[in-house]
Amino acid sequence: MPVQKVSISLDEQVLAAARQSAERRGMSLSAWLNDMSEPSIEDGLAAVAEWEAENGPITPQELAEADAILNAAGVGRRRESRRAA
């Protein structure tokens, strides 16, 4: 499969954890990021689609409640100051 070289920015603690995980698995950071990203994104999108098929679309209020829970746990932080490239 062809690969494309990209530049990304990560929080220092996220980068440190990713490097440690990649090292434990005997992988390069690039290979680890690739392996961790692809199934997680696809699995997450499939889970949301399945839930919405059974329960209807997620409402803005439900999204706000989920954001609050994730923010309180220190994950899922929205970074409005960062723009997607």
N, C-alpha and C positions, 0 to 999 in steps of 0.2 A: 504494500500500500504506500503511495507517495506520502511524503511528509512535507510540512511547510514550517520553516523557522519563524517564530514569533517572539515578541517581547511582551512580558506581562509584569504587572506589579502586584505584590502580595504583602500583607501585613507581615512584619518580622516573625511573629510567633507562628503564623501559619506556614511560612516558608521553612522555619526550623523544624516544625512537626512533619512537614512533607519530606524534607531531606532525611530525617531520622527514619521515617517509615520506608522510604525508598532504599535506604542503606540496609535496613533490617531484611528487606526482601532481595537484596543483591541487585537492585535495578538502578538505572540512571534516574535522575529527577524527571527528565522528559518522559521516559517510559512510564514511570509511576503516575505522573499527571495524566497522561493519555489513558492508561488503564483505569484510573479512578474516575475520570470525568465521563467517559462515554456511557458506560452502563448506568451510572447514577442519574445522569440527565434523562436518558431514555426511560429508565424505570420510574423516575419521578413523574414524568409527563404521562406515562401510561397509567400510573396510579391515580393521578388527578382526573384523567379522562374516564376511568372506570368509576370513580366516586361520583363524578358529575352525571354520568349515565344513569346511575342508580338514584341520585339525590337531587339532581338539578344543578344548574350553574352555581358556583361559589359566589356569594354576594359580597359587595364591597365591605359590609359590616363584618362578615366572617373573615375576610382578608385582613382587616384592621385588627381583629381580635387575635388572629394567628401571628401577625407582626408583633403585637404587644407581648405575646408569650415568648416568641423567639428572641426579641430584644431583651426581655427580662433574663433570659437564659444566656445572653451574650452571643447568640448566633443569629444569622439572618439579618444582620444590620444593613439597613439601606444606606448607601453612601451617595447622597445627592451631589456631593462635591466632585465625585468622579464620574466621568462620562465614558460610555462604551465607545470603543474605537471602531 
